[in-house]
Amino acid sequence: MVNLVGTDPAVRPAATVILLRDSPAGPEVFMVRRHHGSAFMANAHVFPGGRVEPADFCATPEWCDGVDAAAVQLEGLAPADSLAHAVAAARELFEEAGVLLTRDSHAGSHLPPVWRDTLDHLRRSVHDGRQTFRDVVESEGLRLAIDLLVPFAHWVTPPGDTRCFDTRFFAARLPTGQLPAHDGTEAIDSTWITPAQAIAAAVAGTIVLPIPTWVTLRELQPFSLVDDALRWSRTRTIDRRQPRAVEENGRRMMVLEGGRHDLRDSRPGSQSFEIRFVWTDDGWRPEGQA
């Protein structure tokens, strides 16, 4: 086995949101399929997310809930950086899925019913740069609900990738009365799906799942309610995860190692695990399912 070492480009901070809702079959996740021409994770099914931008360093008590209470504090980051990741996660969720994690600034409740075309117009104005995310939230008399975002995981792309991201994953419940939809530009399709269904589709080769997405779905699979998944997320230990690129017997592989708290592994005496992904024509797939 030979480690594949390359020169790393600048690592970009990013944030993504695992949007959840309850269903008769258990929790479902909202996933978007990236455009086949995307420079990163083309054609893959992923959670809404993207880069942390300079404009995301704007969280203040004047327009955000959860700032004073330090609702979001990410391991290894200063408070301002943690809040910027949360704002970026909420903004990307709005741009890519049309979902606002907000409350009415007067009633203190979740976002009241809003016409679909109004939300679509607002998300396009943010995506095109005609308005800032903060402008939209404040102009509609809302408050960004940072406290609805639950830190879930921390992933870093392997060394040598053409684009490297240091990504913080958050989990959140779908707000009442909102209907997510892909933007039609960066994401060309979207679906609600249970973790088990998504993994089965990936094994069958009908969808492509990046390694962090596959592992996240595996972790969510045992839960029967969104509340249970969020409760576990709030108490779990979040470690920095970075798959290791190797070559073995002429095969490109990624190896992910972790501790007992990862992947909800409760087998007696189990202290660590190793997941090995093999590169195929359809992307990375767990060894034994390639």
Beta strands, then each sheet from edge to edge (+ up, - down):
strand 1: 2-3
strand 2: 11-21
strand 3: 28-34
strand 4: 45-46
strand 5: 49-51
strand 6: 64-65
strand 7: 102-104
strand 8: 142-145
strand 9: 150-156
strand 10: 164-173
strand 11: 187-193
strand 12: 240-241
strand 13: 244-248
strand 14: 251-259
strand 15: 272-280
strand 16: 283-286
sheet 1: 1+ 13- 14+ 15- 16+
sheet 2: 4+ 3- 2+ 5-
sheet 3: 4+ 3- 2+ 10+ 9- 12-
sheet 4: 4+ 3- 11+
sheet 5: 6+ 8+ 7-
end
